[in-house]
Amino acid sequence: MKKIFLVLTLISLTLLSCGSDEDSLQKIDQLLNIYIKDSSGKDLLKPTEIGSYTGVSFIDELAEKDNVNVSYNRKMLADSTYYLEYLAGATRQFVEDDSDGNKIYRSEIQVSLTKKISETQNAPVVEDKLEIFYRSSPTVFEVSRVLYNNQLVFTKVPDQPNVATVIK
C-alpha cells in the first residue's frame, strides 16, 4: 500500500510540475532587416548591379577571437528591393540595467561593403560599424535601437517589425 501511495504521489507531483504558465514565456523579437539606399532612395544591395554593394560581410567585433563571421541573409522583396536579414549570431555584451529594471545588451558588427564600379572593377572595401541594442525584460527580449556608423537608424515601435534603413 505504501508503494502505491508513493507511486501515485510521484506521478501527481510530476504532472503538476509539467503544467505551463503561458504568462511566463518570454517573447523573442530580434529579427532585424537592414536596407541600404542612396540619398535618392536607390537600392544599393543589388548583388550584380554596377554601383551597388555586391559584396557584404559581417564580422563580430565583440567576439573573443578575431574575424568571427556573423551570418545574415540577403533577401529580395517582390518589387526586387534587396535587404539584409540578421537574426542572431553576434556576441551580446551586457551594458546596463535601465530605470525600468530591464537589462540592456549590445552587439557590435563590422559591416564590410564591396561596391562594383564596373564590370571588372570594385571600389576599395568600405568598413562600417553596426551597433544593435537589445532590451531584456521578463516578458520580452527585443531589438530596441540600432546605430549605423554612430547614427540612429532604428528605434523600436511596439508590435512593429525591426526595419533599419541606412543612407549611404
C-alpha positions as CSV (number, residue, x, y, z in Angstrom):
1,M,0.0,0.0,0.0
2,K,2.9,2.3,0.8
3,K,4.4,1.7,-2.6
4,I,1.2,2.5,-4.4
5,F,0.8,5.7,-2.4
6,L,4.4,6.7,-3.1
7,V,4.0,6.0,-6.8
8,L,0.7,8.0,-7.0
9,T,2.3,10.9,-5.1
10,L,5.3,10.9,-7.5
11,I,3.0,10.8,-10.6
12,S,0.9,13.6,-9.2
13,L,3.9,15.8,-8.5
14,T,5.3,15.1,-11.9
15,L,2.0,16.1,-13.6
16,L,1.8,19.3,-11.5
17,S,5.3,20.3,-12.4
18,C,4.7,19.8,-16.1
19,G,1.9,22.4,-16.2
20,S,2.8,25.5,-18.1
21,D,2.1,29.1,-17.4
22,E,1.8,31.0,-20.7
23,D,2.4,34.3,-18.9
24,S,5.9,33.1,-18.0
25,L,7.0,32.8,-21.7
26,Q,9.4,35.5,-22.9
27,K,8.6,36.9,-26.4
28,I,11.8,37.0,-28.6
29,D,11.8,39.8,-31.2
30,Q,15.3,40.1,-32.6
31,L,14.9,39.7,-36.4
32,L,16.4,42.8,-38.0
33,N,16.0,43.8,-41.7
34,I,18.6,46.3,-43.0
35,Y,18.1,48.3,-46.2
36,I,21.0,50.2,-47.7
37,K,20.0,53.0,-50.1
38,D,21.4,56.2,-51.6
39,S,20.0,59.6,-50.8
40,S,17.6,59.3,-53.7
41,G,16.2,56.0,-52.4
42,K,18.0,53.7,-54.9
43,D,18.6,50.2,-53.6
44,L,22.4,49.7,-53.1
45,L,22.2,45.9,-52.3
46,K,21.6,44.5,-55.8
47,P,24.1,41.7,-56.0
48,T,25.2,42.1,-59.6
49,E,24.4,45.8,-60.5
50,I,27.2,48.3,-61.1
51,G,27.1,51.0,-58.4
52,S,25.7,48.5,-55.8
53,Y,27.4,46.8,-52.9
54,T,27.8,43.4,-54.4
55,G,29.9,42.0,-51.6
56,V,28.8,42.2,-47.9
57,S,30.3,40.6,-44.8
58,F,29.6,40.9,-41.1
59,I,32.3,40.4,-38.5
60,D,31.6,40.2,-34.8
61,E,33.6,42.9,-33.1
62,L,32.9,41.7,-29.6
63,A,33.9,38.1,-30.1
64,E,36.7,36.5,-28.1
65,K,38.5,35.7,-31.3
66,D,39.4,38.0,-34.2
67,N,37.5,37.8,-37.5
68,V,34.4,35.8,-36.4
69,N,31.9,35.9,-39.2
70,V,28.3,36.6,-38.4
71,S,25.6,35.1,-40.6
72,Y,22.9,37.1,-42.4
73,N,20.8,36.6,-45.5
74,R,20.4,38.8,-48.5
75,K,16.8,38.7,-49.3
76,M,14.6,40.3,-52.0
77,L,11.1,41.7,-51.8
78,A,8.5,41.2,-54.6
79,D,9.5,44.6,-56.1
80,S,13.1,43.5,-56.4
81,T,14.3,45.6,-53.4
82,Y,17.1,43.8,-51.5
83,Y,17.8,43.9,-47.8
84,L,20.0,42.1,-45.3
85,E,18.2,39.9,-42.7
86,Y,20.0,39.5,-39.5
87,L,18.7,37.2,-36.8
88,A,21.4,36.4,-34.3
89,G,25.0,35.2,-34.0
90,A,27.0,38.2,-32.8
91,T,28.2,38.4,-29.2
92,R,25.9,40.3,-26.9
93,Q,27.6,42.4,-24.2
94,F,25.8,43.5,-21.1
95,V,25.6,47.3,-21.0
96,E,23.4,48.3,-18.0
97,D,20.2,47.9,-16.1
98,D,17.8,50.6,-17.2
99,S,15.5,52.6,-14.8
100,D,12.6,50.1,-15.5
101,G,14.6,47.2,-14.3
102,N,15.2,45.9,-17.8
103,K,18.7,44.7,-18.9
104,I,20.3,46.4,-21.9
105,Y,22.7,44.4,-24.2
106,R,24.6,45.4,-27.3
107,S,26.3,43.7,-30.3
108,E,28.8,45.4,-32.5
109,I,29.3,44.2,-36.0
110,Q,31.8,45.4,-38.6
111,V,30.0,45.6,-42.0
112,S,32.3,45.3,-44.9
113,L,30.9,46.5,-48.2
114,T,32.3,46.0,-51.7
115,K,30.9,48.3,-54.4
116,K,31.0,47.2,-58.0
117,I,32.2,50.2,-60.1
118,S,32.5,48.5,-63.5
119,E,32.1,45.0,-65.0
120,T,35.7,44.2,-63.9
121,Q,36.5,46.6,-61.0
122,N,35.4,47.1,-57.4
123,A,35.9,50.1,-55.3
124,P,38.0,49.7,-52.1
125,V,36.2,47.9,-49.3
126,V,34.2,50.2,-47.0
127,E,34.1,49.2,-43.4
128,D,31.2,50.4,-41.4
129,K,30.0,49.8,-37.8
130,L,26.6,48.4,-36.9
131,E,25.6,48.5,-33.2
132,I,22.4,46.7,-32.1
133,F,21.0,47.3,-28.7
134,Y,18.6,44.9,-27.1
135,R,16.2,45.3,-24.2
136,S,15.5,42.3,-22.0
137,S,12.6,42.1,-19.5
138,P,10.8,39.0,-18.1
139,T,8.2,39.3,-20.9
140,V,10.3,40.3,-24.0
141,F,13.8,40.2,-25.5
142,E,13.8,42.6,-28.4
143,V,15.9,44.9,-30.6
144,S,15.5,48.3,-29.0
145,R,17.6,50.6,-31.2
146,V,20.2,50.3,-34.0
147,L,23.1,52.6,-34.8
148,Y,25.0,52.6,-38.1
149,N,28.3,54.5,-38.0
150,N,27.1,56.1,-34.8
151,Q,23.9,57.4,-36.4
152,L,20.5,56.2,-35.1
153,V,18.7,54.3,-37.9
154,F,16.1,52.4,-35.9
155,T,14.1,52.7,-32.7
156,K,11.7,50.0,-31.6
157,V,8.0,50.7,-32.0
158,P,5.9,48.1,-30.1
159,D,4.4,45.4,-32.3
160,Q,6.1,46.6,-35.5
161,P,8.9,44.8,-37.4
162,N,12.5,45.8,-36.9
163,V,13.5,47.6,-40.1
164,A,16.5,49.9,-40.4
165,T,17.3,51.9,-43.4
166,V,20.9,53.1,-44.0
167,I,21.5,56.0,-46.3
168,K,25.0,56.0,-48.0
